[in-house]
Amino acid sequence: MDKKSKMQAEKHLTGTLVLSVFTAVLGFFQYGYSLGVINAPQKVIEAHYGRVLGIAPLDRHATNASREDGTVPVPGTEPWGGTEGTLAPPADSGEDPATSPHILTMYWSLSVSVFAVGGMVSSFTVGWIGDQLGRVKAMLVVNVLSIAGNLLMGLAKFGPSHMLIISGRAVTGLYCGLSSGLVPMYVSEVSPTALRGALGTLHQLAIVTGILISQVLGLDFLLGNDEMWPLLLGLSGVAALLQFFLLLLCPESPRYLYIKLGKVEEAKKSLKRLRGNCDPMKEIAEMEKEKQEAASEKKVSIRQLFTSSKYRQAVIVALMVQISQQFSGINAIFYYSTNIFERAGVDQPVYATIGVGVVNTVFTVISVFLVEKAGRRSLFLAGLMGMLISAVAMTVGLVLLSQFAWMSYVSMVAIFLFVIFFEVGPGPIPWFIVAELFSQGPRPAAIAIAGFCNWACNFIVGMCFQYIADLCGPYVFVIFAALLLVFFLFAYFKVPETKGKSFEEIAAVFRRKKLPVKTMTELEDLRGSEEA
């Protein structure tokens, strides 16, 4: 960001804008908390399930592995090393299936994975509810789902705990599926161009902060024990209540007011609240141009995103960045991290795993400052390449671990580097780049389909990883290295730079350029031709 842009950004960073963005990303904090909170108290909750159902749980090699990557951990999906959730082979005792320990595995699997199912279902309605109610009112309404879901989990000890937790996780998943679309939509629309990337990165920061807090609170001497686990599960309801009341103070998206509702004066008032004393007419003129183009085309549906050549290239990019986030292998790194720390002689691997969470959070903060300076495309490519090299190092460390004990330290370093590179690019960028790739008309549908893709990949990886890990052993990271190479090549040839560009300029790239946009120079040339 040059000196002039920096001064403009500082001028536009008002208290109302900070409040609005902070309030919105509380939805992503709840998402992160819900992802991480279910892992730490697994043994305690399963034991409670067993007491309620009259079933003795299977013995486990218990650890407190947690995950910060934005994927949903599923019991039995940890790899060959015996990390958390690895079940002892059951004996064929001929017992009644209704009272078999296997029923606990089923209930626990549902308790975890139903969260992703809820997200997949609700993500399709993001565009509709965002357009019908407006961005702020929609976030207000869907918060009711979060509060209800957290109440069900918080009161789990007062009823059939397994059913209350499964129901609560499902309802919370519905909330997070809606929130993961509404929040980027709102933040991208209220942010000035100079700050759009930095503020968009806060989505991922909110996620990793939620996961880190859930990890710490999940320690057995805090809330991860038999007495306090319902409070641990339901605690993100506090964030939901806070967001609900803060949203009452937030202005509606000026782009929504102007383009969707045609309320010019209300849009100007909203812009003045968000920008302070800055003249809103420049942004109003940009909105007017976007509104005219939107009026000249029919309403864009999800089907049209795929069938219209006008949007096809952009929607492929939008889906691929979501796939690359979930299939990059970040989940595998966190599945295996605690086991590697144990082999390296760490006495309390749970604290080492929390240490990874701290590094995760710190580098997400760093990415907030990098994204506007280096650009989205550059950071995305750098992150993918760094993860690729780290995956190769991880494979070498795991394969040679039995021959050289010091290789465990190579693996540990690879874990931290993998996480760092993930948070530099592939972690935060997919959450907001989709909103940047599309103008007002197709944006809600694009965010909905991208959100569904992210949740679906999330669920697929969680359900399938165990089988891949059993088949490939330590070589599982070779698969992820190969996928990362594919994602890198796709991003290099297809993903455009969006830093500092208006929505219309970015959309124009896909409308006018049949060849992939590779460099900022092409975008500058395009912008210059439009001005001419």
N, C-alpha and C positions, 0 to 999 in steps of 0.2 A: 504494500500500500504506500503510494507516494505521500509527500508532505501535505499536498493540497487535499488529497482524499482523506488523510488522517484527520486534518482539521475539520473537514465536512462531517466525518463520522462522529467526532467528539461533539460537534455542534448538534447533531441529530440524536445523541444519546441522552434522552431526557428521563426524568424520574418516572413518568407515566409509561414510557417504552420499557424501561427496566422492570417495572411492576408487572406490566402485561406479559412480557416474555417469561419472567420468573413464575408467574401464576400459571401460565400455559404449560410450562415444562414440568410442573408438579405432577402432571399426568404421566410423564415418562418416568419420574421418580417412583410412582406407584407401580409402574410396569417393571422397573428394575427390582424393586423390593419384592414383588410377587414372584419374579423369576428365582431370586436367591433364597427367599425365606423358607422354602419347603425342604431344602436340602439338609440343613444342620440338625433339625429335630427329628429326622427320619426314624431312628431307633425308638425314640420316646413315643412318637405318635403311633408307630406300628404296634408297640407293646400295649398302648391304650386300645387300639383296634382289637387286639387279641383278647384283652380283658372283656371288652364289650361283646364280642362275638363268641367268647369261650374257646378261643383257639390259641395254642402255644406257638409263638413266632419261631421261624427258623433262625439258627445262629448266623450271625453276620460278622465279617471282618470289618468292624465299624471304624470309619474315619469321618471327618467333617469336611469332605471335599465340597467345594462350592464353585459356581460358575459365574463369570462376569461377562459373557459374550453376547447375551441377548438371545440364547437358545434355551429350550425347556428340557431339564434333565429328567430322564425316565429311568426308574429302577430297573436294574438288570442291564443297563446300557453302558456300564463301565468296562474297560478293557481287561485283558488277560492277566493283569498284575494283581487283581484282588482288591480293588478300591471299593469305595462305598457303594452299597447296593448290590454287591456280588453275593448271590445266594449260595448256600451250601447245597450240594446235590441231595435232593430228597430221596429218602428211602421209600421203597414200595411197601408201605405198611398195610395197604388194603383198607385204609380208613375212609370214612364217609367224606366225599368231596366237599360236602357242605361245611364240614368242620376241619377240613385239611388246611395245613399252613399255606398251601398255594392260594387260598382265597385271600389271604393277607396281601400277597404279591399283586393279585388282581386289583384289590381295593387301593393299594398304594399307587399302582400304575395309573389307575383312573384319577386318583387325587392329584397327580402331577400333570399327566398329559391332557386332561380335560381343559386345562387352562389354555393350551394352544388351540384346541378345538373351538372353544368359545371365541378366541381371537379371529380364527378363520371365518367363522359364521358372521360375526358382526362387521368385519372389515369391508364387506360388500355394501354395507348401508352408509358408509362414511359420506360419500358424495351427496346422497339424498338428504340425510339429516342436516349436513352442513349447509345445503342450499335452502332447505325448508325453514330452518330455525335461525340461521345465521351462525357464525363461528362461536361467538361467546355464549349465546343461549344454548347451543348444542352441547358445548362443554359443561354448562351448568346442568342440563338435563341428564346427561350420561353419568355424571358424578353420583347420581342416585344409585346406579348399578354398583359402583364401587363401595359406597357406604353399606348397601344391602349385603353384598358379598362378604365384606369384612365383618359385619355383624354375625352372619351365619357361622363364619370360622371362629370368631371370638367367643361364641356361645356354644361351641361344639361339645363341651363337657356336660351340657345340660340336656342332651338328647342323643340320638344315634350318631356318634361322632363321625363315623365314616361317611354317612350320607350328608351330614351338614358340611363337612369339609369339601366333599366332592361338589356339592351344590354351590358352596361359596366360591370355590376355585372356578367353576364354570361361569358364574355371574361376574366374577372379577375379570375373567378372560374376555367376556363380552364387552366389559368396560374398556379394557386395554386395547382390544381390537379397534374400537371406535376412537379412543384417545390417540392411538398411534397414527391415525390419519388426520384427525381434526387439529391436533397440536402443530404439526409441520405446516398445515394449510394456513392456520392463523398466524404463526410466527413469520412465515415467508411473506405474508401479505401486509403485516404491520411494520416490517423491518425496512429501513432505507437500503438502497442498493449497496452502499458502501459497507454496511454492517450485516448484510443478509447471511453471508457464509459463517461469520463468527457467531452470530446469534443462533444460526441453525445447528452449529456444533454442540450447543448446550443440550440438545436432545440426548445425545450419547452421554454427556457428562451427568445428566440427571439419572440415566439408567445405571451407570457404574456406581454412582453415589448411593443409589437405592440398594444395589446389590451389596456394596461394601457395608453399609449400615446393617443390612439384614444378616450378613456374616458375623459381624461383631456382636449384635444382639442375640444371635443364635448360639453363642457359646454357652456351655451348660451351666456356668456359674452366674449367668445373666438371665436370659429368658428361655434358653433351649433346654429346659428341664421339665420334669413331669408335672410340676405345679403351674408353670408359667407359659407353656407352649401355646395355649389358645390366645393369650394376649399377644404373643409374638406373631402369630398368623394374622391377627386382625388389626395390627397396629397401623398399617398403611391407611386405615380408615381415618386416622387423624389428619393425614395429608389431604385426603379427599374433602374433609370438612373445611380445612384451611383453604383449599383451592375454591371450594364452593363460595365462600364468603368473599374472597379476594376477587373472584370473577365479577362480582357486583360492582367493583370499582374500575373494571377494565373497559376501554372503548371498543366498539365493534370495529371489525376490519373495514378501513375506508374503501378498499377495493370491492368488497362485497356490497357495501352501501351504494357505491357509485355505479358499478357495472351491473350487478344483479338486480338492485332495487331502484336504481335511477334517482336516488336521494342525494342530489348534489350538495346541498347545504349541510346535511348531516355528515357527508363524507369530508367536507372541508373542516367542520368542527372536530371530527375525529382525528384528522391529520394535524390540526393545530395542537390538539392535546398530546399527540404522539411526538411531534417534531418541535414543539415550543413555538418560538417566534419566527420560524422559517416560513418563507413564502410557499404556500402549498400548490401554487398554480403549475409549477413544472410537473409535479406528480399527477395533478389533475389532468394535464394535457396528455400525459402518458396513458392514463386510465381511459381517457376519451378515445384515444387511438385504438386501444385494446377493445373498448366497448363497441366501436364501429365495426371492427373486424369480427368480433363475436356475434354481432347482430346480423352480419352478412352470411353467417353459416347456421345450420340447424344445430339443435342441441346435441352434444356429443355423448353417445352411450358407450358402455364398455365394449360392446360388439363393434362399434364404429372405430374404436381405437385400433383394432386389429385389421379391420377390412379396408379402412381408408389409407391410401398410400401417403396421405398428408401427415398422418400420425404414426405410421407403422415403425419407422426407424427410431423415433423418439421413445415409443413404448417398449421396443426391444432393449434399448439402452436402459430404460427404467427398470425393467424386469431383471436384466443381467446384473446390475449393481446390487439388487436385493439378493439374488442367488449367490453372487460372489461373497457377500457378507456372511451368509449362513453356511455355505459349502466350502469356506476357506480352510476349515480345520480348526478354528478357534475352539470349538466345542471339544474336540479330541484332546487338545492341549490341556484343557481344564479337567477333563475326565482323568487324565493320567498324571496330573501334576502332583497330587498328594502321594501317589505311589513312588514317583521319582524322588520326591523329598525324603520319603522313608528310606529308600535304598541308599541315599546319600548320607544317611546317618542323622537326619534331623530328628531330635527327640519329640518335638511337638509339630508334626507336619501341618496341623490345622492353622497354626500361626504363620507358617511359611505361605500357605495358600492365601491367608488374609493379606500377607505381604505382597503377593501378586495382585490382589485387589487394590491395594494402595498404589502400586505402580500403575495399574490400569487407570485409576482416577487421576493421578498426577499427569500422565501423558495425554489424557483427554483434555485437561485444562490447557496444556501446552498447545494442543491442536487448535484450540479456540483462537489463539494468536497467530498460528501458522497459516490457517486456511485462507485468510484474506491476503496474506503476504505472498505465499507460494502458489495459491490457486488450488481448486478442487482436483483437477485432472492430474496435476503434478504430484500432489500428496497421495492420491488414490493409487497411482502407478508406483510411487516409492514404497507405499505400504505393502502392496501386493508382492513386489520384488523382495522386500525385506522378509516378509512371511515365507516366501518360497525358499530363500537361503536358510532361514531358521528351521523350516521343516526338514530340509536335507540334513542339517546339523543334528536335529532331533533323531532322525533315522539312524545316522551313524552312531550317535551316542547310545541308543537303545540296542542296536545290533551288537556293538562291541562291549556292552556293559559287563557281560559275563567274563570277558577276557581282561579288561582293564577297569579296575574299580573307579579310577578317576574320570571315566567317561560319564559317570552320573552327574558330575559337575558341568560337563559339556551340555548335557541334557537340561540341567537347571538353567544355565545361561540362555539356552535356546528358548526355554519357556518364557523367560522375561523379555527377550528380544521379540519373540512372536507377538506377545501381548502389546509391547510398545509399538511395533509396526502396525498392528491391527488398529490401535487407537489413533494413530497418525492419519489414517485414510479410510480403509474399508469399514471401520467401525462407525464413525459419525457421518461420513459423507452420504451414504445411501438414504439416510433419514430425511435430508433436506434437498438433495439434488433433484429428486423427482418433481418437487414443487417448483423448481427453477426451470425445468425442461418444458413445462407446458404453460400456456396462457390461461386466462380465467375460464374460458369455455370448457376445454377438456380436462382441466386440472383436477376437479373432484373425482371424475371417473378414473383418471390415471393414478391418483393417490390410492383409491380403493383397490384397484387391481394390483398395484405394487405392494400394498399392505397385505393383501391376501397371499401373494407370492411369498413374502417374507415369512408369514405365519406358517404357510404350508411347508416351506423348506425347513423351518424350525422344527415342525412336527416330524417330518420325514427323517431328518438327521437323528433326532432323539430316538425314534423307533428302530432305525436300521443300523445304527453305529455298532451295536454289540455283535451283529452277525458279520459285519465287515472286519471288525477287530479280531474275532475268533478265527476268521479265515486267513487273515494276513499277518497276524501277530505284530511285531514291532515295525514291519514294513507298511503298516497302514498309512504312515505319514508320507510314503512315496505317492500314494493315491492323491493325497491332498496337495503335494508338491506339483503333481501333474495338472490338477485342477487349477491351482494358482497360476501356473504357466498359461493355461487357456484363458483365464480371466485377465491376466496381464496383457496378452496379445489382443484380446477383444477391446480392453480399455484403451490401449495404444492406438488402435485403428478406428474405433467407433465413438468413444466418449469425448464430447467437446468440453472445452473450458467454459465455465459459466461465471467466473469471477468478474464482478463489476458490470455485468450486462443486464439490460432490462429483459423482462419476460418476452417481449416482442422480438428483440434481437436474437435471443436464443432460439425462439420458435422459427425465426427466419432462416436459421442455419439448416434446419431439417426440411423446410419448405423449398429452399432454393439450391441446396447442395446435394447432389446425388452421391458424390463421393464422400467418404468419411472426413469429418473435420478433425485434423490432427493437432493443429497449432493455434496459438492465440493470433498469429499473423493473419490467418484466414478469416477469423472473426473480425479483426480490425479492418481488413480489406472490405469485408461485407458491410460493416458499419459505415465505412467511408463512402461506399457506393450508394448507400441509402441516403446519407446526408447530401451527397451530390445531386 
